[in-house]
Amino acid sequence: MPNALDLRRRIKGVKNIQKITQAMKMVAAVRLRKAQERVKDSVPYHSALVSAMRDILRSGEDITSTLFVERETSRSGYIVIGADKGLAGSYNSNLVKAVQRHIAGSNSVGLVVVGRKVRDYFLRRKVAVDKAYIGISEKPSYQYAVDIAKTIIEMYVSGIYDKVYLVYTKFCSPAIQQVVVDPILPVDLGDPASALSRVAAQIYEPSLTSVLDEVVQKWIEASVYRGLVNSAASEVASRLNAMSLATDNAQDLISQLVLEYNKVRQANITREISEIVGGAEALR
């Protein structure tokens, strides 16, 4: 049975940890509001680019862009957006589990990863990490999305990847985050004529293909950026939930330790009183 001194030390240690988790919880709550705003602001631009591509595809002209050509898949590429830090509950583990399930049975896979935790996880398991971006997960900017999109397009056009997926954690609410795997290359928007009528004749300068390539590149950049901001918001939300739970658990542990400390202290007092009474009786 631990003595009173050991219990006091444990109570002090748990209280110090509780202060840290409480501070991290407050920081995450402040960052979450900003992260939610970035997620909301990224939607209109992405939707406008999808509409622009649909309008071009409904023009009725032949599309010769290589980014739309479906080909035999010999090697698949995955853009996996994770975190650089831990202490975010099951955020990183859910992400890597989803990637593992998706690549199971694939003959050849290459990864372009964002985040130190994801990179280290797959390197330990001998999965090919073709490129890694470290230190950008917490504060994503559009320039990072431009760099990643450029890398992916070059790999796809050169034949390194025959199919590309974007894997990130979608921010649904502060309590709900969902890992999604979206195919982005080759571009497939379905049949634009099935839901929408053909648009009026338009003139594209310098050519329809060049305009479409530019719009597709911007769409891929916007898709990657959407993944970055959703992942950042999901990471902060997961950390907020984890630190909130850790703070509550620390309080429960402190209550248990205080109760045990009081029992030990009361037992010591009772023993000392008994010794004093016994000594007094012996002197008589």
C-alpha positions as CSV (number, residue, x, y, z in Angstrom):
1,M,0.0,0.0,0.0
2,P,1.5,3.4,-1.0
3,N,2.4,5.8,1.8
4,A,1.0,9.3,2.1
5,L,4.2,10.9,0.6
6,D,4.0,8.8,-2.5
7,L,0.3,9.7,-2.9
8,R,1.0,13.4,-2.5
9,R,3.6,13.2,-5.2
10,R,1.3,11.4,-7.6
11,I,-1.5,13.9,-7.0
12,K,0.9,16.7,-7.7
13,G,2.1,15.0,-10.9
14,V,-1.4,14.4,-12.2
15,K,-2.4,18.0,-11.4
16,N,0.5,19.3,-13.4
17,I,-0.5,17.0,-16.4
18,Q,-4.1,18.2,-16.1
19,K,-2.9,21.9,-16.4
20,I,-1.0,20.9,-19.6
21,T,-4.0,19.1,-21.1
22,Q,-6.3,22.0,-20.1
23,A,-4.0,24.5,-21.8
24,M,-3.8,22.4,-25.0
25,K,-7.6,22.1,-25.0
26,M,-8.0,25.9,-24.8
27,V,-5.5,26.4,-27.6
28,A,-7.2,23.8,-29.8
29,A,-10.6,25.5,-29.2
30,V,-9.3,28.8,-30.5
31,R,-7.6,27.2,-33.5
32,L,-10.7,25.2,-34.4
33,R,-12.8,28.3,-35.1
34,K,-10.2,29.6,-37.6
35,A,-9.9,26.1,-39.1
36,Q,-13.6,25.8,-39.6
37,E,-13.6,29.2,-41.4
38,R,-10.9,28.0,-43.8
39,V,-12.9,24.8,-44.6
40,K,-16.0,26.9,-45.3
41,D,-14.1,29.4,-47.5
42,S,-12.6,26.6,-49.7
43,V,-15.9,25.3,-50.9
44,P,-17.1,28.0,-53.4
45,Y,-13.9,28.1,-55.4
46,H,-13.7,24.3,-55.7
47,S,-17.4,24.1,-56.8
48,A,-16.9,26.9,-59.3
49,L,-14.0,25.0,-60.9
50,V,-16.1,21.8,-61.1
51,S,-18.9,23.8,-62.9
52,A,-16.3,25.3,-65.3
53,M,-15.0,21.8,-66.2
54,R,-18.6,20.6,-66.8
55,D,-19.3,23.5,-69.0
56,I,-16.3,22.8,-71.2
57,L,-17.1,19.1,-71.3
58,R,-20.6,19.8,-72.4
59,S,-19.4,21.9,-75.3
60,G,-19.4,18.8,-77.5
61,E,-15.8,19.1,-78.7
62,D,-13.4,16.2,-78.5
63,I,-11.2,16.3,-75.4
64,T,-7.5,15.3,-76.0
65,S,-6.1,16.1,-72.6
66,T,-4.0,13.3,-71.1
67,L,-5.5,14.1,-67.7
68,F,-8.8,12.6,-68.8
69,V,-7.4,9.5,-70.4
70,E,-8.2,6.2,-68.6
71,R,-5.3,3.8,-68.9
72,E,-4.3,0.4,-67.5
73,T,-3.2,0.8,-63.9
74,S,0.3,-0.6,-63.2
75,R,1.1,1.8,-60.3
76,S,-1.3,3.8,-58.2
77,G,-0.4,7.0,-56.3
78,Y,-1.9,8.2,-53.1
79,I,-1.7,11.8,-51.7
80,V,-2.1,11.1,-48.0
81,I,-2.6,14.1,-45.8
82,G,-1.9,13.5,-42.1
83,A,-0.3,15.3,-39.1
84,D,3.1,16.2,-38.0
85,K,2.3,15.8,-34.3
86,G,0.5,13.3,-32.1
87,L,-1.8,13.8,-29.1
88,A,-4.8,13.9,-31.4
89,G,-6.6,10.8,-30.4
90,S,-7.2,8.3,-33.2
91,Y,-6.8,10.9,-36.0
92,N,-3.6,9.5,-37.5
93,S,-4.4,5.8,-36.9
94,N,-7.8,6.1,-38.6
95,L,-6.1,7.7,-41.6
96,V,-3.4,5.1,-42.1
97,K,-5.8,2.2,-41.5
98,A,-8.0,3.6,-44.4
99,V,-5.0,3.8,-46.7
100,Q,-3.9,0.2,-45.8
101,R,-7.3,-1.1,-46.5
102,H,-7.4,0.7,-49.9
103,I,-3.9,-0.5,-51.0
104,A,-4.4,-4.0,-49.8
105,G,-3.8,-6.3,-52.8
106,S,-2.2,-3.6,-55.0
107,N,0.9,-4.7,-56.8
108,S,2.6,-1.3,-56.9
109,V,1.8,1.7,-54.8
110,G,3.5,5.1,-54.3
111,L,2.7,7.7,-51.7
112,V,3.0,11.4,-51.6
113,V,2.5,12.2,-47.9
114,V,1.9,15.3,-45.8
115,G,2.8,14.9,-42.2
116,R,5.7,13.4,-40.2
117,K,3.5,10.8,-38.5
118,V,2.2,9.3,-41.7
119,R,5.6,9.3,-43.4
120,D,7.2,7.5,-40.5
121,Y,4.4,5.0,-40.3
122,F,4.7,3.9,-43.9
123,L,8.5,4.0,-44.0
124,R,8.6,1.5,-41.1
125,R,6.3,-0.8,-43.1
126,K,8.4,-0.5,-46.3
127,V,5.8,1.3,-48.3
128,A,7.3,3.5,-51.0
129,V,7.1,7.2,-50.0
130,D,8.0,9.0,-53.2
131,K,7.8,12.5,-51.7
132,A,7.0,13.9,-48.2
133,Y,6.0,17.3,-47.1
134,I,6.8,18.0,-43.4
135,G,5.7,21.0,-41.3
136,I,2.7,22.2,-43.3
137,S,-0.2,20.2,-41.8
138,E,-1.0,22.7,-39.0
139,K,-1.0,25.9,-41.1
140,P,-1.8,24.9,-44.7
141,S,-1.5,27.6,-47.4
142,Y,-2.7,27.5,-51.0
143,Q,1.0,27.6,-52.2
144,Y,1.6,24.2,-50.6
145,A,-1.4,22.8,-52.6
146,V,0.1,24.3,-55.8
147,D,3.4,22.5,-55.1
148,I,1.7,19.2,-54.4
149,A,-0.6,19.4,-57.4
150,K,2.3,20.2,-59.7
151,T,4.3,17.2,-58.4
152,I,1.3,14.9,-58.8
153,I,0.5,16.1,-62.4
154,E,4.1,15.6,-63.4
155,M,4.2,12.1,-62.0
156,Y,0.9,11.2,-63.7
157,V,1.9,12.7,-67.1
158,S,5.3,11.0,-67.0
159,G,3.7,7.6,-66.3
160,I,5.0,7.2,-62.7
161,Y,1.4,6.9,-61.6
162,D,-1.5,5.6,-63.7
163,K,-4.2,6.5,-61.1
164,V,-4.1,9.0,-58.3
165,Y,-6.2,9.1,-55.1
166,L,-6.5,11.9,-52.5
167,V,-6.8,10.6,-48.9
168,Y,-7.7,13.0,-46.2
169,T,-9.9,13.4,-43.1
170,K,-13.1,15.3,-43.9
171,F,-14.2,17.7,-41.3
172,C,-18.0,17.1,-40.7
173,S,-18.3,18.7,-37.3
174,P,-16.2,19.2,-34.1
175,A,-17.4,15.7,-33.0
176,I,-17.3,13.9,-36.4
177,Q,-14.4,13.5,-38.8
178,Q,-14.4,11.0,-41.7
179,V,-11.6,9.6,-43.7
180,V,-12.3,9.8,-47.5
181,V,-10.5,8.4,-50.5
182,D,-11.2,10.5,-53.6
183,P,-9.9,9.6,-57.1
184,I,-8.6,12.7,-58.8
185,L,-6.6,11.4,-61.8
186,P,-7.6,10.6,-64.4
187,V,-10.3,13.3,-64.1
188,D,-13.8,11.7,-64.1
189,L,-16.8,14.0,-63.5
190,G,-19.3,11.4,-64.8
191,D,-21.4,12.1,-67.8
192,P,-22.0,15.9,-67.8
193,A,-24.8,15.5,-70.4
194,S,-26.8,13.2,-68.2
195,A,-27.8,15.8,-65.7
196,L,-27.3,19.0,-67.6
197,S,-28.1,20.2,-71.1
198,R,-25.5,21.2,-73.6
199,V,-24.4,24.8,-73.2
200,A,-24.5,27.3,-76.0
201,A,-21.5,27.5,-78.4
202,Q,-18.5,29.3,-76.9
203,I,-15.1,30.3,-78.2
204,Y,-12.1,29.2,-76.1
205,E,-8.8,31.0,-76.6
206,P,-6.1,29.9,-77.4
207,S,-7.9,26.5,-77.6
208,L,-10.4,24.4,-75.7
209,T,-7.7,21.8,-74.7
210,S,-5.3,24.5,-73.2
211,V,-8.2,26.1,-71.3
212,L,-9.3,22.8,-70.0
213,D,-5.8,21.8,-68.9
214,E,-5.5,25.1,-67.0
215,V,-8.9,24.6,-65.3
216,V,-8.1,21.0,-64.4
217,Q,-4.8,22.0,-62.9
218,K,-6.6,24.6,-60.8
219,W,-9.2,22.0,-59.8
220,I,-6.5,19.6,-58.6
221,E,-4.9,22.4,-56.7
222,A,-8.2,23.3,-55.1
223,S,-8.9,19.7,-54.3
224,V,-5.5,19.3,-52.6
225,Y,-6.1,22.5,-50.7
226,R,-9.5,21.4,-49.6
227,G,-7.9,18.2,-48.3
228,L,-5.3,20.2,-46.4
229,V,-7.8,22.5,-44.7
230,N,-10.2,19.7,-43.9
231,S,-7.3,17.6,-42.4
232,A,-6.1,20.6,-40.4
233,A,-9.6,21.2,-39.0
234,S,-10.0,17.5,-38.3
235,E,-6.7,17.3,-36.5
236,V,-7.5,20.3,-34.3
237,A,-11.0,18.9,-33.5
238,S,-9.5,15.5,-32.7
239,R,-6.9,17.1,-30.4
240,L,-9.6,19.1,-28.7
241,N,-11.7,16.0,-28.0
242,A,-8.6,14.1,-26.9
243,M,-7.4,16.8,-24.5
244,S,-10.9,17.3,-23.1
245,L,-11.2,13.6,-22.4
246,A,-7.7,13.6,-20.9
247,T,-8.5,16.5,-18.6
248,D,-11.7,14.8,-17.4
249,N,-9.8,11.5,-16.8
250,A,-7.1,13.4,-14.9
251,Q,-9.8,14.9,-12.6
252,D,-11.2,11.5,-12.0
253,L,-7.8,10.1,-11.1
254,I,-7.1,13.0,-8.8
255,S,-10.4,12.3,-7.0
256,Q,-9.4,8.7,-6.5
257,L,-5.9,9.5,-5.3
258,V,-7.2,12.1,-2.8
259,L,-9.7,9.6,-1.5
260,E,-6.9,7.0,-1.1
261,Y,-4.6,9.6,0.5
262,N,-7.3,10.5,3.0
263,K,-7.7,6.8,3.9
264,V,-4.0,6.4,4.4
265,R,-3.8,9.6,6.4
266,Q,-6.7,8.5,8.6
267,A,-5.2,5.1,9.1
268,N,-1.9,6.7,10.2
269,I,-3.8,9.0,12.6
270,T,-5.7,6.1,14.1
271,R,-2.5,4.1,14.5
272,E,-0.8,7.0,16.3
273,I,-3.7,7.5,18.6
274,S,-3.8,3.8,19.4
275,E,-0.1,3.9,20.2
276,I,-0.5,6.9,22.5
277,V,-3.4,5.3,24.3
278,G,-1.5,2.1,24.6
279,G,1.5,3.8,26.0
280,A,-0.6,5.7,28.5
281,E,-2.3,2.5,29.7
282,A,1.1,0.9,30.0
283,L,2.4,3.7,32.3
284,R,-0.5,3.2,34.6
